[in-house]
Amino acid sequence: MKIKRVALITPPYHSGVVESAGTWLNIGFVYIAGSLRAAGYEVDYYDAMSLWHKWPEIQKRIEAFRPDAIATTAYTASIVDAIKLCRLAKEINPSMLTVLGNVHATFCYDEILAHDHDSVDYIVRGEGEVTLVELFDCLNAGDDPQKVKGIAFWRDGGVEVTAAAPYIHDLDNLPMAWDLVEWPIYKYRAKHDARLAIISSSRGCKQQCSFCSQQLFWSRSWRARSPENVIAELELLSSRYGVEVAMLSDEIPTYDRERWVRILDLMIERRVPVKLLLETRVDDILRDADIMDKYRRAGVDHIYVGVEAGSQETLDLFKKDTQVAQSKQAIDLINNADIVSETSFVLGMPEDTPESIARTVELAKHYNPDMAFFLAIAPWPYAELYPQLEQYVATKDYRKYNLVEPVIKPVNMTMEELGQELGKASQKFFMHKFQNLHRLSPWKQEFMLAVLDLLINHSYLAGQMKAAMRDGGAMPEEVKALLRAVKTAGGKGHMDHHPAVAPIP
């Protein structure tokens, strides 16, 4: 069978973490769809996750499009649903080719193919734009897939792995398929449901964090698009698709200061009407102390910096290469520029106790970010830190590896106790934050009130935040008013389910 029609489908996995803030498109599929179309393939970009589609709806859309192949994507928590999607495709049409990619599949292809080679035909290891096209072209020519770099597959009772594919260096000329995106569903709730895009201005990570997947996936390399190319894309997204907010998916968009300053200058000069959300390193914020006002004038509204740990000992274990005091300095710089600051703390390590978690909460208050999240460490089975944590791993159910549900059992706590302490940590931090709302600028106050609504009605923290509502005696009057309004609205404490806004083709 010749491959002509390809469906790119996100698996319908939900955990209520990033979904509380908005609906995020799959930027990887926008690139891959562009590359497939440029090579002559017909593509359906189908974000089943963001559409909140269930399996009968997914089956209906696959049957309507009649693809010759489907490709899906999975991080560790979504791998179970990704494999289920491949299995569904085979049930619809046994000859339909199934391909799986992204971080988990790149490193755990042996496990996947050993257990699910009847459902998963090929795994793409690494970037997919070139590899997927080469794979389909190879199969259409009747050639041996062993010649295609960057894949793994099952043959003759075992796993075959080809040589690693080289990284793509000319990022400026990768074709995009923004016209396939079902734009009405992508919203940033904290800004009145502003239309939200995700863009990638660079690829790679030069860090060596021992708990993370990105430095492994990118082999500690880094490549970037030109500033002019990035700005042209933001202008296109604004003028043609009505995008108001864009999140940079890069791990370290600010890594090259000269390039980053050029991006900021172009945002200011061209008056690009798109607000930017980004993640970067503590080191880069400290380096850019002299231009934080430029960040703000360029439309940078929100910066996440990874603090990750409350003690220097844990920071060293995580190989963060930062000092506790530096994190405080970086957050102060962001706050002083009147930009929303966000960080997170990775908890649930074997030695954690209620007392150590409480100390981390107090440190978070001292750091004073606008938002702090207290996450359960997810020991990715391929991470450098995994061998040190393996004996404490309490579940191999990958659906729980979502940074919300505890996976590690601390020595002196039960899993249930850890979950409760993580929830209380968030509750205590945010109640402290809202008690001091008056210290923020007017626009940040408005933003944080929107965040409170999201926490109560749309996040995995809904239960803890509603409990705080019952004894929020020290809340400022405007927060009390919002709490009453939220309660009157009857928030149900679970994520909104988006209706399907695009017709099934």
N, C-alpha and C positions, 0 to 999 in steps of 0.2 A: 504493500500500500504506500502510495506517495503521500508525503506530508505537505499539505498546502495551508491548512487552517490550524491555528494554534490558539488555545485559550490559556491566558495567564490568570491564575486564580489564587487569591489569598485564602488560607484555611480559616474557618469561622471560629477562631479562638478568642475568648474574652477573659480578662482578669480584673478589669476595673482600675488599672494603674494609670497609664498615660491617657486612657480613654476618658478619664474624669475631666481633663482640660479641653478636650476637643476631639475631632475626628481627623485622623492622619492618613494621608494617601501613601501608597507604596511607591516610593521614588525609584526603587530598583526596577520595577515593572515598567515604569515610564521609559527608562533607558532601553530595557530589553525589547519592549514593544517597538520602539523606534528602530532598533537594529534589525529585528525580524522583518519589519515592513520594508526597510531599505533593501533587504535581501530578497524581497518578492513574496513574503508570506502574509497571509491575511490573519489579523490578530484581534482577539477580544480581550480587552483589559477588564477584568472582573474582580472587583474588591468585595468579595463576599463577606469578609470580616466587617468592613466599615458599613456595609449595607445591612448588617445584622441578619443576613439570610440564614435560614436553617436548611437542613439537608434536602428536603423536598424542593425547595426553591432553587437550590444549587443544581440538583438533578434536572430540573426543568430548563434552566438556562443552558446547561451543557447540551441537553438534547436539542434545544432550539438552534444553537450555534453549529452543532455537529462538527466539532473539531477532530482533526486527525491526531492531534497530540495535545496534552495539557501539561503545563509546567506550574509547579507551585513552590512555595518558599517556606522555610521554617527556622525560627530560633528554637531553643531547647523546649520552652514551654508549649510551643505550638506544633511540635513534631508529631504528636499522636494524631492530631486532627489533619495534618498534612498527609500522613499515610492513609488515613481514612478517606480523604479526598481522592487519592490515587486509586484506592480500592473501589470507590464508587464509580470512577471513570471506567474501570475494567468491567464492572457489572453492567454499565450502560452499553459498552462496546468492548469486548475482549481484545480487539485489535488496536484499540486506542493506545498510543504511546504515552507513557507517563514519565515525567522528569521532575526531580526534586533538587533544590539548591539552597543556598544560604549557609550561615555559620555552622549550625548543628550538623547538617548533612556533609559539609566539607570535612569535618573531623571525625564524625561517627558513621561514615559510610559502611564500614565493616559490619557493625551491629545492625544497621538498617537493612542492608542487603541480605544478611544471613537470615533475618527473621521475615522480611517482607519483599523478597525478590519477585514474588508472584504478583505484587501490586506496583512496585517501583522498578521501572525498566532502567533508568539511568540517573546518576547523580552528578551534578555539576559541582566541581570543587573550585571555589574562588569566584571571580567575576564571570558573569554570564553572557555579556553582550556578544562577544566573539565566539565563545565556546558553544553556546546554544545554536547559533547559526551554522557553525562548522559541523556540529553533530547532525543536524537535520539535513544539511547538504550531503554529508557523507552517507547517511542512510538512504537518501533519495537516489544516490548514485550506485547503491548496492555495494558500497565499499565496507571495509572492516573498521568498526568504531575504535579499535585499538589505536588507529592512526590519529585520533582526535585527542589533543592535549587537554588535561584538566577535567577528566571524567572518571567515574567508576561504574561498573555494571557487573551483573552476575552472568557467568557463562561456564558451562561444563562443570557445574557443581561447586563453583568457587567465585571469589570476587576478583575481578580484573581491575587494575588501577593504571591509568596512563600517566605519562610524565606531566608535571605541573605546567599549567599554561602561564606564559609571561603576563605580567601586569600590563594593563592598558595605560599608556603614557599620554597619548593625545586626547585628553578629555574634552577639549574644546569642540572637537569635530564628531563627537558621538551624537547620533540622531536622537531626538526626543519625540514622544508621542503624546504631547499635552492635550491634543484634541480628543483623545480616547477617554480622558478622565471624566468621571461623572461628577462634575464640580459642585452641584448643589449640596452634596452630603458633607463636604469638607469644611468644617467650621471651628473657629477658636472661641470657645464659650466665654472666656474671661474678657473678651472684647465684643460683647453683644453679638455673638455668633458671626464675627467677621469671617469672610472667606479665607481659607487657610491653604497654603501650599507648603510643600517641603522641597527644598532644593539641595543639591550637593555641589559645593564649590571646590571641594578637594576630596581625596580619598587617602586613607591610611592613618596610622598612628605610630608615633615614635616613642610612646611611653612603654613601660614594661610592667604594668600593674599585674600582679600575680593572680588576681581573681577574675580578670577580664578576658573577653574573647577577641577583642578588636586588634590588639597588638599581634596576636597569633594569626588572625585572618589575613592581615596585611603584611605580615613578616617584618613588622617595625619599619615599613617604608612609608613614604608620603609623596603624593603627586597632587598638583593643583591646576585648576582652570585659570585662565587669565582674568584679571579684574574686569576688563572690558566685556568679556564673554558672560561673566556672571551678572553684570549690571544689565546687559542687553536682555538676558533671560527674565530678570525681575521686571523690567519695563514691559516685556511681552506679556508676562503673567498678569500684570496690572491692567494693561490696556485691552487685552483680548479676552481675558477670563475673569476679570474683576477681583483679582487677588488683593487682599488688604494686609495680610500678615504672612510672612514666610519664615519657616524654621529651617536653619541650616542643619543638615543631617551629619555634617562633618564631625569627626572626633576632635580635631584641633584646627578649626578654620583660621585661627590667628597665628599659626605656627611661624609663617614668614612675615615678619613685621612690615617690610617694605610693600609686599603684595597686599597685606591687610589694610594698611594705611591708604593705599591707592583705591581699594574698594570703598572705604569710608569716604574718601574725598569725592569719588564719583557719585556716591549716593547723595552727598550734599550738593554738588555742582548741578546735577541733573534733576534734583528734587524728586527723586524716585518715591512715589507715594505708597511704599510698602514698609511696614514695621518688621523688624528682624528679631527673632528669638534664636539664641545660640548657646552652645556648650563650649567651654574652653578650659584651659589649665590655669590654676592659681598662678603659676610662674608667668604666664603671658599677661595676666591682669597686672601683676606687680611691674612687669616690664613696661606696660603701657600706662602707667600712672599719670604721665604727662599729657596723655591724649584722651582721657576718659570723657572729657567734654565733647570731643569729636565723635566718640561712640554715640553719645546721646543725640547730637545734631544730625547724625547719619541715620537715625531711626532705630537704633538698637534699643529695644524696650525691655529685654529680659535676658539675663545671663545666668546660666547654670555653671557652677564650678564644683568639681568633685572633691569634697572634703573627705568623705568616706569613713573616717575613723575619728574617735575622740581621744585617742592616746597616741603618743609618738611610737610606742612599741608596735601597735597595730598598724599604723601608717607604714612603718618599716617592713612589717610582714607583708603588707599589700604592695610594697615597692612603689609607693607613691612619689618618692623623691621630693617630698615637701616637709616643712616643719609645721607643727600645730599653729604657731604664731603667724606664719605666712598666710594661712587660710583666713584668719581674722582680718589681716591687713587687706587681702584681696576683696573680701566681702564689704569692708568699710569703703574701699574705693568705688565699688559698684553702687553702694547706697549713696555715697556722697555725690555721685553723678546723677542721682535720681533715676536710676535704672532698677527694675525689679531684680532682686537677687534670690537665687535658689541654690540649695545644696541638698545633699543626702548623706545619711550615715548608714553604713552597712553593719548590721548587728546580727546576733545569733551565732557568734563564734563559740567554740566549745567551752571557753572559760567565762562566758558572759553570765551575769547574775542580775536579779532585779536592781541591786545596788549599782552595778556598773552601768546598766542602761539608764538609771536615774542620773548618774553623773554625766552621761553623754547628753541627756536632755538639758541639763544645766549648762553644759558647754555650748550647746546649740543656741541657747538663749544668749549666752555671752557673745558668740559669733554674730548674732542678730541678723541673719538673712531674713528676707520677707517670707520665704517658704523653706521649710526643712522637712524632709521625709525620712522616716526610719524604716529601713528595708531589711528583710531577712536575706542573709547571704544565700545565694544559689550556687552551689559548687558545680559549675559546668564540668562534665566528665573529662573534658579535654584541657582544662585550665591548669596552669602551673601549680596552683595551690591545692589541687584536688587530692594528691597523695597524702598530704598532711591532714586533710579533713575526712577522708574516706571512711575511717572507722566510726565517725560520728554521723554519717549519713543515715537518716531514719527512713527514707522512702526513695524508691527509684521511679516513682510515678512522675514522669517529666512534666505533666500538666501543672504540677505544683511548683515548678522551678520558675516562678513568676515574680520573685522579690517581695511577695506579700505573704504567702503561706510558708511557714517554717519548713525547712528540709533537713537542717542540722539539729540534732538534739544536744543542747549544752549539758555539761557534766552535772550541773547542780540545778537544772530546771527541766520540767516536762515540756513537751511540745506545746501543750495547751497554755501553760504558764508563759512561755516565750511569746506566743501569739498575743496573749492578753497584754503583756508588757510592751510590745511593739505598738499596739493600739493606744495604750495609755500614754506612751511617749509622744505620739502625734497629737493626741488630745491636749496634753499639758503644754506642748510647744505652741500650738495654734491659739489656745485660750490666752496664754501669755501675750502672744502677738496682738490679739484683738483687744486686750486690755490696754495696750499701748498704741492703739491705732492713731490717736491724736498726734503722735510724734512724726507721722508720715506726711509727705506732701499731699495736696488735695487729689492729684491724679492717682497716686499710689493708694490713698484711702479708698477711692472708688474701685480700683482694681482689687484690693483686698476684700472689700465687701462682696464683690462678684466671686472671689475665691471661696469665701465662706459659704455662699450659696451652693457652689459646686461641691464643696466638701460634704455638705449636709445632704444634698439631693442626688449627687451624681458620682460618688466615689466609693471606693472600698472602705473608706473611713467613716461612712455614714453613721454606723452604730455608735462609734465612740463620740462623734461630734454631737449627735442628738443627746447622748447622755450628758455631755457638757452643757447643753442648752438648759437642762433642768436645774443646774446649780451655777449659772453664770452671773452671780450677783454682782461681781465687780466689773461687769461689762459696761463700756460707754453706752450712752443712751441710743446713739445711732446704730450700734451693734445689736442692742436689745430689740430695737425696732425691726431690724432685719430678721433677727431670730423669730420674732412674732410673725412676720410676714412669711417667712419660710415655713413655719409650722402651720400657718393658715392655709398655705398652698398645698399642704398634705404631701410633702415629699415622701416617696416610698423607699428611699435609701438604696435604690439600685440604678444601674445605668439605663439611660434612655435607649430605646430600640428604634433606630432610624427606619422609616418606611422605605421601600424601594422607590426611588425617585426617577429611575431610568427604566424605560420599557425593556423587557426581555427581547433581544433581537431575533 
